[in-house]
Amino acid sequence: MTKTFLHAQLFNGVDDQLQPDTYLTVDDHGVITALGTGAPAAETVAGETIDLRGKVVIPGLMNVHTHIMSGAADQPGDHLSETEVTYRALKNLKALLHDGVTYIRDCGCAFGVDIKLSRLQKAGELGGTEIDGSGRPISIIGGHGDEPQGLDGESNLGHLVNSATDVRRAVRENFKLGAGNIKVMATGGVMSADDEVDDTELTEEEIRVAVQEAHSKHMTVASHAQGNRGIQLSLEAGVDSIEHGIYIDADQIQLMKDQGTYLVPTLSPCDKIDRYGKEIVPDYVYRKNAGVKEIFYKNMRIALNSGINYAVGTDAGTPFNGFTTGTTDEIVLMTEMGLTPYQALLGATQNAAKLLQIDDRYGTLATGKVADFVVLDANPLADIHAVQQTDKQVYKKGILAD
């Protein structure tokens, strides 16, 4: 049924201010057909009318780095069957939606479950938060992403590669499933037991092959790159986004600006492991996290305030870093790095949509765009903590989430 929403204060995802007394009409397909201020013309009002009584409307939030297969209480080394991964994913998608997240990019999922769920969404068989799936990430043997899965360890989280040829095959296998993004593990990581954060894992040739194959098939490439050398190789290979970027330097920031590469900081894991993880997470996780926190935050402050492209991602599924409030927590953390509330919101709306290459339909609120939006009591442009409201109303394609 067509709906017209009346008397909203609108943040459209473009202007750094609210538009007062705004209306928007949404058709049966969940697309905005009319938007303006004041009283709508009679011919634009049809079907149900909903009076928002001066509440604030913002675009649906996006999170471009999640792991919907994971739980925030998981321990490294846990093995899951495909059924368990799917159950976890559906549960986490529901939690994301209630946090106001209407679109995600998943950055590594066993058995390609994220891609399979995305296919169901495209076929109209599954609603809720939409997924840009990456499937199984590309990792070296023994590197970040080499994690046995299946009840008997018969599968692996990653495509384990040992050459550029292996990489090409892995990308094509994910392409066959329907991936929209390819995740490459260029360096070691905090969460992996057998490497260090600054270990360089994939070679420049291997990353370049992943980029060439993905870009030739309208897919993007996200690089898990924490060490400086891995960041450099990823940038030289032409990836679309650097995930984490702990040891990024000034020359790399400039190169990212020149190339238009996005930075996805994922501040939440470092913050939450530091606050809650001592004597709970494995010792190597706490040690590595403590060793990078200061330089990580210093570099993120520099990078995010340099004019670089950036988007909000949380690495949801890492310790204490869940799906219920994680995205809005990350938006608040972005302001602690020096961004204004407006800039932080752009990272979870317009910027994220551009990275995912869906900004023609998502990320802002305007006629012709999908009616994904969140209704808040207070103005997040004035106080970013407004996005953390627990009883916010979330509309996906014009339908209120239950």
C-alpha positions as CSV (number, residue, x, y, z in Angstrom):
1,M,0.0,0.0,0.0
2,T,1.2,3.5,-0.8
3,K,2.1,5.6,2.3
4,T,2.6,9.2,2.9
5,F,4.7,10.2,6.0
6,L,4.0,13.7,7.3
7,H,5.6,16.3,9.5
8,A,9.1,14.9,9.7
9,Q,12.3,16.7,10.4
10,L,14.5,15.2,7.6
11,F,18.2,14.6,7.3
12,N,18.4,13.7,3.7
13,G,22.0,12.3,3.8
14,V,23.3,15.3,1.9
15,D,22.7,18.6,3.7
16,D,24.2,19.3,7.1
17,Q,20.8,20.4,8.5
18,L,17.3,19.1,9.1
19,Q,14.6,20.0,6.7
20,P,11.5,20.9,8.8
21,D,7.9,19.8,8.2
22,T,8.8,17.3,5.5
23,Y,6.6,14.8,3.8
24,L,7.6,11.7,1.8
25,T,5.4,9.3,-0.2
26,V,6.4,5.7,-0.7
27,D,4.9,3.4,-3.4
28,D,4.1,-0.3,-3.2
29,H,7.7,-1.1,-4.3
30,G,9.2,0.8,-1.4
31,V,10.4,3.7,-3.5
32,I,10.0,7.4,-2.6
33,T,7.8,9.0,-5.2
34,A,7.4,12.4,-3.7
35,L,9.3,14.4,-1.1
36,G,8.9,18.1,0.0
37,T,8.2,20.5,2.8
38,G,4.9,21.8,4.0
39,A,1.6,20.4,2.9
40,P,1.8,17.9,0.1
41,A,-0.2,18.4,-3.0
42,A,-3.4,16.4,-2.9
43,E,-2.4,14.2,-5.9
44,T,0.8,13.0,-4.1
45,V,-1.1,11.7,-1.1
46,A,-2.6,8.2,-1.5
47,G,-3.3,5.2,0.7
48,E,-2.2,5.4,4.3
49,T,-0.9,8.6,6.0
50,I,1.4,8.5,8.9
51,D,2.0,11.5,11.1
52,L,5.6,11.5,12.4
53,R,4.8,14.5,14.7
54,G,8.1,16.3,14.3
55,K,10.3,13.3,14.8
56,V,13.7,13.1,13.0
57,V,14.1,11.0,9.9
58,I,17.5,9.9,8.7
59,P,18.5,7.5,5.9
60,G,18.8,3.8,6.8
61,L,22.3,3.2,8.2
62,M,24.9,1.0,6.4
63,N,27.6,-1.1,7.9
64,V,30.3,-2.1,5.3
65,H,32.2,-4.5,7.4
66,T,30.4,-7.3,9.2
67,H,30.7,-11.0,9.8
68,I,27.2,-12.2,10.2
69,M,28.3,-15.8,10.9
70,S,29.9,-14.8,14.1
71,G,28.9,-14.0,17.7
72,A,30.5,-11.5,20.0
73,A,31.1,-14.3,22.6
74,D,32.8,-16.7,20.1
75,Q,36.3,-18.0,20.8
76,P,38.9,-18.4,18.1
77,G,38.9,-21.9,16.8
78,D,35.2,-22.5,17.1
79,H,33.9,-24.7,14.3
80,L,30.4,-24.2,12.8
81,S,28.4,-26.2,10.4
82,E,26.6,-24.4,7.5
83,T,23.3,-24.8,9.3
84,E,24.7,-23.0,12.4
85,V,26.3,-20.3,10.2
86,T,22.9,-19.7,8.5
87,Y,21.0,-19.6,11.8
88,R,23.6,-17.1,13.3
89,A,23.4,-14.9,10.2
90,L,19.6,-14.6,10.2
91,K,19.6,-13.8,13.9
92,N,22.3,-11.2,13.5
93,L,20.6,-9.6,10.5
94,K,17.5,-9.1,12.6
95,A,19.6,-7.4,15.3
96,L,21.2,-5.1,12.8
97,L,17.9,-4.0,11.4
98,H,16.7,-3.0,14.9
99,D,19.9,-0.9,15.3
100,G,18.8,1.0,12.2
101,V,21.0,-0.9,9.7
102,T,19.2,-1.5,6.5
103,Y,22.2,-2.5,4.3
104,I,25.5,-4.3,5.0
105,R,28.6,-5.5,3.2
106,D,29.6,-8.8,4.8
107,C,33.4,-9.3,4.7
108,G,33.9,-13.0,5.1
109,C,31.4,-15.8,5.7
110,A,31.9,-19.5,5.8
111,F,30.2,-21.6,3.2
112,G,29.3,-18.4,1.3
113,V,26.2,-18.2,3.4
114,D,26.1,-14.3,3.1
115,I,26.0,-14.7,-0.7
116,K,23.3,-17.4,-0.6
117,L,21.1,-15.2,1.6
118,S,21.7,-12.2,-0.7
119,R,20.4,-14.4,-3.6
120,L,17.3,-15.1,-1.6
121,Q,16.8,-11.4,-1.1
122,K,17.2,-10.6,-4.7
123,A,14.6,-13.3,-5.5
124,G,12.1,-11.7,-3.1
125,E,12.2,-14.6,-0.7
126,L,13.9,-12.9,2.2
127,G,13.4,-9.5,3.6
128,G,15.2,-7.4,6.2
129,T,18.7,-5.9,6.1
130,E,20.1,-6.3,2.6
131,I,23.5,-8.0,2.0
132,D,26.4,-7.3,-0.3
133,G,28.1,-10.6,0.2
134,S,31.8,-11.4,-0.1
135,G,31.6,-15.1,0.7
136,R,34.8,-16.9,1.7
137,P,37.8,-14.5,2.0
138,I,41.1,-15.1,0.2
139,S,43.9,-16.0,2.6
140,I,47.3,-17.7,2.6
141,I,47.8,-21.1,4.2
142,G,48.3,-20.4,7.9
143,G,47.3,-16.8,7.6
144,H,44.5,-14.5,8.8
145,G,41.4,-16.3,7.5
146,D,42.7,-19.8,7.7
147,E,40.1,-21.1,10.1
148,P,38.7,-24.6,9.7
149,Q,34.9,-24.8,9.6
150,G,32.3,-27.6,9.6
151,L,31.7,-29.9,12.6
152,D,34.7,-32.0,11.5
153,G,36.8,-29.2,10.1
154,E,35.9,-30.3,6.6
155,S,35.7,-26.8,5.2
156,N,37.6,-23.5,5.8
157,L,36.5,-19.9,6.3
158,G,39.0,-18.8,3.7
159,H,39.9,-19.8,0.2
160,L,43.5,-20.9,1.0
161,V,45.8,-19.8,-1.9
162,N,49.4,-20.4,-2.8
163,S,49.6,-18.5,-6.1
164,A,48.0,-16.0,-8.4
165,T,46.3,-18.8,-10.2
166,D,44.7,-20.0,-6.9
167,V,43.5,-16.4,-6.4
168,R,41.9,-16.2,-9.8
169,R,40.1,-19.5,-9.2
170,A,38.9,-18.3,-5.8
171,V,37.5,-15.0,-7.2
172,R,35.7,-16.9,-10.0
173,E,34.2,-19.4,-7.5
174,N,32.8,-16.5,-5.4
175,F,31.6,-14.8,-8.6
176,K,29.7,-17.9,-9.6
177,L,27.9,-17.9,-6.2
178,G,26.9,-14.3,-6.7
179,A,29.4,-12.2,-4.7
180,G,29.3,-8.4,-4.9
181,N,32.7,-8.0,-3.2
182,I,35.9,-9.9,-2.8
183,K,37.7,-9.9,0.5
184,V,41.5,-10.4,0.5
185,M,43.6,-10.9,3.6
186,A,46.7,-8.9,2.9
187,T,48.2,-9.0,6.4
188,G,48.0,-10.8,9.7
189,G,45.5,-9.7,12.3
190,V,44.7,-9.2,15.9
191,M,42.4,-12.2,16.0
192,S,44.5,-14.8,14.3
193,A,46.8,-17.0,16.5
194,D,49.6,-17.8,14.2
195,D,50.6,-14.4,12.7
196,E,51.3,-10.8,13.7
197,V,49.4,-7.7,12.7
198,D,52.3,-6.4,10.5
199,D,52.9,-9.8,8.8
200,T,52.6,-9.4,5.0
201,E,50.7,-12.4,3.6
202,L,49.3,-12.1,0.1
203,T,51.7,-10.8,-2.5
204,E,51.1,-7.7,-4.7
205,E,50.7,-10.0,-7.7
206,E,48.0,-12.1,-5.9
207,I,46.1,-9.0,-4.8
208,R,46.4,-7.5,-8.2
209,V,44.9,-10.6,-9.8
210,A,42.0,-10.5,-7.3
211,V,41.4,-6.9,-8.3
212,Q,41.6,-7.5,-12.0
213,E,39.2,-10.5,-11.9
214,A,36.8,-8.7,-9.5
215,H,36.7,-5.4,-11.4
216,S,36.1,-7.2,-14.7
217,K,33.0,-8.7,-13.2
218,H,31.5,-5.6,-11.5
219,M,32.7,-6.6,-8.1
220,T,34.6,-4.5,-5.6
221,V,37.6,-5.6,-3.5
222,A,38.1,-5.0,0.2
223,S,41.5,-5.6,1.7
224,H,42.1,-6.6,5.3
225,A,45.3,-4.6,5.6
226,Q,46.7,-3.7,9.1
227,G,50.5,-3.7,8.5
228,N,52.1,-0.9,6.5
229,R,53.6,-3.2,3.8
230,G,50.3,-4.9,3.2
231,I,48.5,-1.6,3.0
232,Q,51.0,-0.5,0.4
233,L,50.7,-3.6,-1.7
234,S,46.9,-3.4,-1.6
235,L,46.9,0.2,-2.8
236,E,49.3,-0.5,-5.6
237,A,47.1,-3.4,-6.7
238,G,44.1,-1.1,-6.8
239,V,41.7,-2.3,-4.1
240,D,38.5,-0.4,-3.4
241,S,38.8,-0.2,0.3
242,I,41.4,-0.7,3.1
243,E,39.9,-2.4,6.1
244,H,41.4,-1.4,9.5
245,G,44.6,0.3,8.1
246,I,46.3,0.3,11.5
247,Y,49.8,1.3,10.3
248,I,48.8,3.6,7.5
249,D,51.2,6.5,6.8
250,A,51.0,9.9,5.3
251,D,52.1,8.9,1.8
252,Q,49.5,6.1,1.8
253,I,46.8,8.5,2.9
254,Q,47.7,10.8,0.0
255,L,47.7,7.8,-2.5
256,M,44.3,6.9,-1.2
257,K,43.0,10.4,-1.8
258,D,44.5,10.4,-5.3
259,Q,43.0,7.0,-6.2
260,G,39.6,7.5,-4.4
261,T,40.3,4.4,-2.2
262,Y,38.0,4.1,0.9
263,L,39.2,3.6,4.5
264,V,37.0,1.5,6.7
265,P,38.6,2.0,10.2
266,T,36.5,-0.6,12.3
267,L,37.3,1.2,15.5
268,S,35.0,-0.9,17.7
269,P,37.0,-4.2,18.0
270,C,40.0,-2.3,19.4
271,D,37.9,-0.3,21.8
272,K,35.9,-3.2,23.1
273,I,38.7,-5.7,23.5
274,D,40.6,-3.0,25.4
275,R,37.7,-2.3,27.7
276,Y,36.3,-5.8,28.3
277,G,38.8,-8.4,27.0
278,K,41.5,-8.7,29.7
279,E,41.7,-12.3,31.0
280,I,38.7,-13.3,28.8
281,V,40.0,-13.2,25.2
282,P,43.1,-15.3,24.4
283,D,46.3,-13.7,25.7
284,Y,47.6,-13.2,22.1
285,V,44.5,-11.3,21.2
286,Y,44.7,-8.9,24.2
287,R,48.5,-8.5,23.7
288,K,48.2,-7.6,20.0
289,N,45.3,-5.3,20.6
290,A,47.1,-3.5,23.4
291,G,50.2,-3.1,21.2
292,V,48.4,-1.3,18.4
293,K,45.7,0.8,20.1
294,E,47.6,4.0,20.5
295,I,49.1,4.1,17.0
296,F,45.9,2.9,15.5
297,Y,43.8,5.7,17.0
298,K,46.5,8.3,16.2
299,N,46.6,7.2,12.6
300,M,42.8,7.1,12.2
301,R,42.5,10.6,13.5
302,I,45.0,11.8,10.9
303,A,43.5,9.8,8.1
304,L,39.8,10.6,8.8
305,N,40.5,14.3,9.0
306,S,42.6,14.4,5.8
307,G,39.8,14.5,3.3
308,I,40.1,10.8,2.5
309,N,37.1,8.7,1.5
310,Y,35.8,6.7,4.4
311,A,32.8,4.5,5.4
312,V,31.5,3.0,8.6
313,G,32.1,-0.7,9.3
314,T,32.4,-2.4,12.7
315,D,33.9,-5.8,12.1
316,A,30.8,-7.1,14.0
317,G,31.2,-10.6,15.4
318,T,34.6,-9.9,17.0
319,P,34.8,-10.1,20.8
320,F,32.2,-8.0,22.7
321,N,31.4,-6.3,19.3
322,G,27.9,-7.4,18.5
323,F,25.1,-6.5,16.2
324,T,22.4,-5.0,18.5
325,T,24.1,-1.6,19.0
326,G,27.4,-2.0,17.3
327,T,26.9,0.2,14.2
328,T,25.6,3.1,16.2
329,D,28.4,2.7,18.7
330,E,30.9,2.9,15.8
331,I,29.3,6.1,14.5
332,V,29.8,7.7,17.9
333,L,33.5,6.5,17.9
334,M,34.0,8.2,14.6
335,T,33.2,11.5,16.2
336,E,35.8,10.7,18.9
337,M,38.3,10.6,16.0
338,G,37.5,14.2,15.2
339,L,34.6,13.9,12.7
340,T,31.6,16.0,13.2
341,P,28.2,14.3,13.7
342,Y,27.3,15.1,10.1
343,Q,30.6,13.6,8.8
344,A,30.1,10.5,10.9
345,L,26.6,10.0,9.6
346,L,27.8,10.4,6.0
347,G,30.1,7.4,6.7
348,A,27.1,5.2,7.4
349,T,24.9,6.6,4.6
350,Q,26.0,8.4,1.5
351,N,29.7,7.4,1.6
352,A,28.9,3.7,2.4
353,A,26.4,3.6,-0.6
354,K,29.1,5.0,-2.9
355,L,31.6,2.4,-1.8
356,L,29.1,-0.3,-2.4
357,Q,28.2,1.3,-5.8
358,I,24.5,1.5,-4.9
359,D,24.3,5.3,-4.4
360,D,21.9,5.6,-7.3
361,R,19.2,4.0,-5.1
362,Y,20.5,4.0,-1.5
363,G,22.3,6.2,1.1
364,T,20.2,9.4,0.7
365,L,16.5,10.2,0.8
366,A,15.2,11.7,-2.4
367,T,12.6,10.9,-5.0
368,G,13.5,7.7,-6.9
369,K,15.5,6.3,-3.9
370,V,14.6,3.3,-1.8
371,A,12.6,4.2,1.3
372,D,15.0,2.9,3.9
373,F,15.0,5.3,6.8
374,V,15.1,5.5,10.6
375,V,12.9,7.6,12.9
376,L,14.5,9.2,16.0
377,D,13.3,11.3,18.8
378,A,16.3,13.7,18.8
379,N,18.6,15.3,16.2
380,P,21.9,13.4,15.7
381,L,23.4,16.4,13.9
382,A,23.3,18.2,17.2
383,D,24.1,15.2,19.4
384,I,25.4,12.1,17.7
385,H,24.3,9.9,20.6
386,A,20.7,10.3,19.3
387,V,21.4,7.4,16.9
388,Q,21.8,5.1,19.9
389,Q,18.1,5.4,20.8
390,T,17.0,1.8,21.6
391,D,13.4,2.1,20.6
392,K,14.0,3.8,17.2
393,Q,11.6,3.0,14.4
394,V,13.2,1.4,11.3
395,Y,11.6,1.4,7.9
396,K,12.9,-1.0,5.2
397,K,11.4,-0.2,1.8
398,G,8.7,1.8,3.6
399,I,7.7,-1.0,5.9
400,L,8.1,-0.7,9.6
401,A,10.4,-3.4,11.0
402,D,8.8,-5.5,13.7
